[in-house]
């Protein structure tokens, strides 16, 4: 009965998690339609006109805010805001709907009760964002406004090409947007064959260049964490008076950056497809489970009793009686199976079955596609052991990781991605603390971003693991089985795992240098805790450890449990149960750093 009650409670909780919508996560307004028209001028500025249709909820108060990207421009000017109102029709044969524009008044310090006014203020990053606060008429429903403004010096002029960098819809503001239609008119005479247009940040975004040289960007919907980043490369002859002149070639760099961004977006689209399948499977499984439990409960109730007596009697019959007054202890269980002379047991030779693939790739061999976030910790440990990183205790309970000078081409793609993520995005490019990594991953609002960063890293690991041929696909069934090579390596690693678990009880049997060589792989094999406990028992606080050790050195040994805590917290961050119901939208951290100003 207790087990039955537990299962029923778990399923009810499952239902609540699946179908509950939290009110505080819903935005107070959204965008039903967003049409943007932009014209590139010969002086490198662009004139923009936006038609935005807002859907306001009844609980909305205050202004709607248009966050204008000014990061690549010298300033924004000529701002005007209008309300769209239906025009009086002059005849019944008009084929197109007509409207008039009613100007909004600019107010320096508007009151919350005002309507049909607007103001401006510096954004969260004043040098990159300008906020336009628009006070719409009171009441819920749809309201359409028109914004007109100019962004000066937005086009970069390289020696070989002109490039427009613009983020018309910024990331990270929690606004759901639908039906985006954006058109950028290039200078007159621009041929479409010479135009390269790209869109980044929208999972369902598309981009094309029309015959007249107009770049068209469209998206049916944007999630609250998605955005639109546009890059257009075109002949520089049309921007004859542009002032942002850069004395180097830019086209090759633009194409390479956009190639990398396109790969990121493709990985995220695949991840979204997998999450949708998981959500569907979870809902189907939950429905079948509830129906099954209901049927079982009905049968149980109709029978009127549970026939457990025979089960208990069988258990009682099989449990041997113990002599009176003799207690069964943990030491007594299986004691007869231990050899009397331990020296008669010879430990096999201990070495890595293969050191040419990384601990993360080993995890792919052992667990298939079930790569865990904790494998990123194993990757960091492996990089430290191979002397790509320096490790130093910080505060007695964490570590500071420092990049050494080395040729980055020696790193595999998933290793390079992890280094760039942790050291460049979280650290200062050279150093990062494990505490900072953990704080960034666990900060409210960044959980989804962590999961999607991990999804990209996982995909890179699996791509690398495929090259070893651990598994092969069985047709016509969509399943994978281990190859002969994979079986041989799997058995070898399982043998090493068993040996290391035995040796962890007498860690002095192996030199510390060997333990360090096996340390990262022990995490991927799932015996990191046993190895660490054995080393702590053998070496106490590490006072007797000698040799050139990166991880197990005397100064680093005291905080060794932190590696386990880091792996555990990472694994909790990417819990599959949570990710089934939360759509991955961590595109916010996947935005390339805004380094165009230094180009």
DANORDA-V113079 format. One record per residue. N is the residue number from 0. RES is the residue in three letters. SS is DSSP state (2 for helix, 1 for strand, 0 for the rest). Layout:
BEGIN
n:res:ss
N:RES:SS
N:RES:SS
END
This chain:
BEGIN
n:res:ss
0:UNK:0
1:UNK:2
2:UNK:2
3:UNK:2
4:UNK:2
5:UNK:2
6:UNK:2
7:UNK:2
8:UNK:2
9:UNK:2
10:UNK:2
11:UNK:2
12:UNK:2
13:UNK:2
14:UNK:2
15:UNK:2
16:UNK:2
17:UNK:2
18:UNK:2
19:UNK:0
20:UNK:0
21:UNK:0
22:UNK:2
23:UNK:2
24:UNK:2
25:UNK:0
26:UNK:0
27:UNK:0
28:UNK:1
29:UNK:1
30:UNK:1
31:UNK:1
32:UNK:1
33:UNK:1
34:UNK:1
35:UNK:1
36:UNK:1
37:UNK:1
38:UNK:1
39:UNK:1
40:UNK:0
41:UNK:0
42:UNK:0
43:UNK:0
44:UNK:0
45:UNK:1
46:UNK:1
47:UNK:1
48:UNK:1
49:UNK:1
50:UNK:1
51:UNK:1
52:UNK:1
53:UNK:1
54:UNK:1
55:UNK:1
56:UNK:0
57:UNK:0
58:UNK:0
59:UNK:0
60:UNK:0
61:UNK:0
62:UNK:0
63:UNK:1
64:UNK:1
65:UNK:1
66:UNK:1
67:UNK:1
68:UNK:1
69:UNK:0
70:UNK:0
71:UNK:0
72:UNK:0
73:UNK:0
74:UNK:0
75:UNK:1
76:UNK:1
77:UNK:1
78:UNK:1
79:UNK:1
80:UNK:1
81:UNK:1
82:UNK:1
83:UNK:1
84:UNK:1
85:UNK:1
86:UNK:0
87:UNK:0
88:UNK:0
89:UNK:0
90:UNK:0
91:UNK:0
92:UNK:0
93:UNK:0
94:UNK:0
95:UNK:0
96:UNK:0
97:UNK:0
98:UNK:1
99:UNK:1
100:UNK:1
101:UNK:1
102:UNK:1
103:UNK:0
104:UNK:1
105:UNK:1
106:UNK:0
107:UNK:0
108:UNK:0
109:UNK:0
110:UNK:0
111:UNK:0
112:UNK:0
113:UNK:0
114:UNK:0
115:UNK:0
116:UNK:1
117:UNK:1
118:UNK:1
119:UNK:1
120:UNK:1
121:UNK:1
122:UNK:0
123:UNK:0
124:UNK:0
125:UNK:0
126:UNK:0
127:UNK:0
128:UNK:1
129:UNK:1
130:UNK:1
131:UNK:1
132:UNK:1
133:UNK:1
134:UNK:1
135:UNK:0
136:UNK:0
137:UNK:0
138:UNK:0
139:UNK:0
140:UNK:1
141:UNK:1
142:UNK:1
143:UNK:1
144:UNK:1
145:UNK:1
146:UNK:1
147:UNK:1
148:UNK:1
149:UNK:1
150:UNK:1
151:UNK:0
152:UNK:0
153:UNK:0
154:UNK:1
155:UNK:1
156:UNK:1
157:UNK:0
158:UNK:0
159:UNK:0
160:UNK:0
161:UNK:1
162:UNK:1
163:UNK:1
164:UNK:1
165:UNK:1
166:UNK:1
167:UNK:1
168:UNK:1
169:UNK:0
170:UNK:0
171:UNK:0
172:UNK:0
173:UNK:0
174:UNK:0
175:UNK:0
176:UNK:1
177:UNK:1
178:UNK:1
179:UNK:1
180:UNK:1
181:UNK:1
182:UNK:1
183:UNK:1
184:UNK:1
185:UNK:0
186:UNK:0
187:UNK:0
188:UNK:0
189:UNK:0
190:UNK:0
191:UNK:2
192:UNK:2
193:UNK:2
194:UNK:0
195:UNK:1
196:UNK:1
197:UNK:1
198:UNK:1
199:UNK:1
200:UNK:0
201:UNK:0
202:UNK:0
203:UNK:0
204:UNK:1
205:UNK:1
206:UNK:1
207:UNK:1
208:UNK:1
209:UNK:0
210:UNK:0
211:UNK:0
212:UNK:0
213:UNK:1
214:UNK:1
215:UNK:1
216:UNK:1
217:UNK:1
218:UNK:1
219:UNK:1
220:UNK:1
221:UNK:1
222:UNK:0
223:UNK:0
224:UNK:0
225:UNK:0
226:UNK:0
227:UNK:1
228:UNK:1
229:UNK:1
230:UNK:1
231:UNK:1
232:UNK:1
233:UNK:1
234:UNK:0
235:UNK:2
236:UNK:2
237:UNK:2
238:UNK:0
239:UNK:0
240:UNK:0
241:UNK:0
242:UNK:0
243:UNK:0
244:UNK:1
245:UNK:0
246:UNK:0
247:UNK:0
248:UNK:0
249:UNK:0
250:UNK:2
251:UNK:2
252:UNK:2
253:UNK:2
254:UNK:2
255:UNK:2
256:UNK:2
257:UNK:2
258:UNK:2
259:UNK:2
260:UNK:2
261:UNK:2
262:UNK:2
263:UNK:2
264:UNK:2
265:UNK:2
266:UNK:2
267:UNK:2
268:UNK:2
269:UNK:2
270:UNK:2
271:UNK:2
272:UNK:2
273:UNK:2
274:UNK:2
275:UNK:2
276:UNK:2
277:UNK:2
278:UNK:2
279:UNK:2
280:UNK:2
281:UNK:2
282:UNK:2
283:UNK:2
284:UNK:2
285:UNK:2
286:UNK:2
287:UNK:2
288:UNK:2
289:UNK:2
290:UNK:2
291:UNK:2
292:UNK:2
293:UNK:2
294:UNK:2
295:UNK:2
296:UNK:2
297:UNK:2
298:UNK:2
299:UNK:2
300:UNK:2
301:UNK:2
302:UNK:2
303:UNK:0
304:UNK:0
305:UNK:0
306:UNK:0
307:UNK:0
308:UNK:2
309:UNK:2
310:UNK:2
311:UNK:2
312:UNK:2
313:UNK:2
314:UNK:2
315:UNK:2
316:UNK:2
317:UNK:2
318:UNK:0
319:UNK:0
320:UNK:0
321:UNK:0
322:UNK:0
323:UNK:0
324:UNK:0
325:UNK:0
326:UNK:0
327:UNK:0
328:UNK:0
329:UNK:0
330:UNK:0
331:UNK:0
332:UNK:0
333:UNK:0
334:UNK:2
335:UNK:2
336:UNK:2
337:UNK:0
338:UNK:0
339:UNK:0
340:UNK:0
341:UNK:2
342:UNK:2
343:UNK:2
344:UNK:0
345:UNK:0
346:UNK:0
347:UNK:0
348:UNK:0
349:UNK:0
350:UNK:0
351:UNK:0
352:UNK:0
353:UNK:0
354:UNK:0
355:UNK:0
356:UNK:0
357:UNK:0
358:UNK:2
359:UNK:2
360:UNK:2
361:UNK:2
362:UNK:2
363:UNK:2
364:UNK:2
365:UNK:2
366:UNK:2
367:UNK:0
368:UNK:0
369:UNK:0
370:UNK:0
371:UNK:0
372:UNK:0
373:UNK:2
374:UNK:2
375:UNK:2
376:UNK:2
377:UNK:2
378:UNK:2
379:UNK:2
380:UNK:2
381:UNK:2
382:UNK:2
383:UNK:2
384:UNK:2
385:UNK:0
386:UNK:0
387:UNK:0
388:UNK:1
389:UNK:1
390:UNK:1
391:UNK:1
392:UNK:1
393:UNK:1
394:UNK:0
395:UNK:0
396:UNK:0
397:UNK:1
398:UNK:1
399:UNK:1
400:UNK:1
401:UNK:1
402:UNK:1
403:UNK:0
404:UNK:0
405:UNK:0
406:UNK:0
407:UNK:2
408:UNK:2
409:UNK:2
410:UNK:0
411:UNK:0
412:UNK:2
413:UNK:2
414:UNK:2
415:UNK:2
416:UNK:2
417:UNK:2
418:UNK:2
419:UNK:2
420:UNK:2
421:UNK:2
422:UNK:2
423:UNK:2
424:UNK:2
425:UNK:2
426:UNK:0
427:UNK:0
428:UNK:0
429:UNK:0
430:UNK:1
431:UNK:1
432:UNK:1
433:UNK:2
434:UNK:2
435:UNK:2
436:UNK:2
437:UNK:2
438:UNK:2
439:UNK:2
440:UNK:2
441:UNK:2
442:UNK:0
443:UNK:0
444:UNK:0
445:UNK:0
446:UNK:2
447:UNK:2
448:UNK:2
449:UNK:2
450:UNK:2
451:UNK:2
452:UNK:2
453:UNK:2
454:UNK:2
455:UNK:2
456:UNK:2
457:UNK:2
458:UNK:2
459:UNK:2
460:UNK:2
461:UNK:2
462:UNK:2
463:UNK:2
464:UNK:2
465:UNK:2
466:UNK:0
467:UNK:0
468:UNK:0
469:UNK:0
470:UNK:1
471:UNK:1
472:UNK:1
473:UNK:1
474:UNK:0
475:UNK:0
476:UNK:0
477:UNK:0
478:UNK:1
479:UNK:1
480:UNK:1
481:UNK:1
482:UNK:0
483:UNK:2
484:UNK:2
485:UNK:2
486:UNK:2
487:UNK:2
488:UNK:2
489:UNK:2
490:UNK:2
491:UNK:2
492:UNK:2
493:UNK:2
494:UNK:2
495:UNK:2
496:UNK:2
497:UNK:2
498:UNK:2
499:UNK:2
500:UNK:2
501:UNK:2
502:UNK:2
503:UNK:2
504:UNK:2
505:UNK:2
506:UNK:2
507:UNK:2
508:UNK:2
509:UNK:0
510:UNK:0
511:UNK:2
512:UNK:2
513:UNK:2
514:UNK:2
515:UNK:2
516:UNK:2
517:UNK:2
518:UNK:2
519:UNK:2
520:UNK:2
521:UNK:2
522:UNK:2
523:UNK:2
524:UNK:2
525:UNK:0
526:UNK:0
527:UNK:2
528:UNK:2
529:UNK:2
530:UNK:2
531:UNK:2
532:UNK:2
533:UNK:2
534:UNK:2
535:UNK:2
536:UNK:2
537:UNK:2
538:UNK:2
539:UNK:0
540:UNK:0
541:UNK:0
542:UNK:0
543:UNK:0
544:UNK:0
545:UNK:0
546:UNK:0
547:UNK:0
548:UNK:0
549:UNK:0
550:UNK:0
551:UNK:0
552:UNK:0
553:UNK:0
554:UNK:0
555:UNK:0
556:UNK:2
557:UNK:2
558:UNK:2
559:UNK:0
560:UNK:2
561:UNK:2
562:UNK:2
563:UNK:2
564:UNK:2
565:UNK:2
566:UNK:2
567:UNK:2
568:UNK:2
569:UNK:2
570:UNK:2
571:UNK:2
572:UNK:2
573:UNK:0
574:UNK:0
575:UNK:2
576:UNK:2
577:UNK:2
578:UNK:2
579:UNK:2
580:UNK:2
581:UNK:0
582:UNK:0
583:UNK:0
584:UNK:0
585:UNK:2
586:UNK:2
587:UNK:2
588:UNK:2
589:UNK:2
590:UNK:0
591:UNK:0
592:UNK:0
593:UNK:0
594:UNK:0
595:UNK:2
596:UNK:2
597:UNK:2
598:UNK:0
END
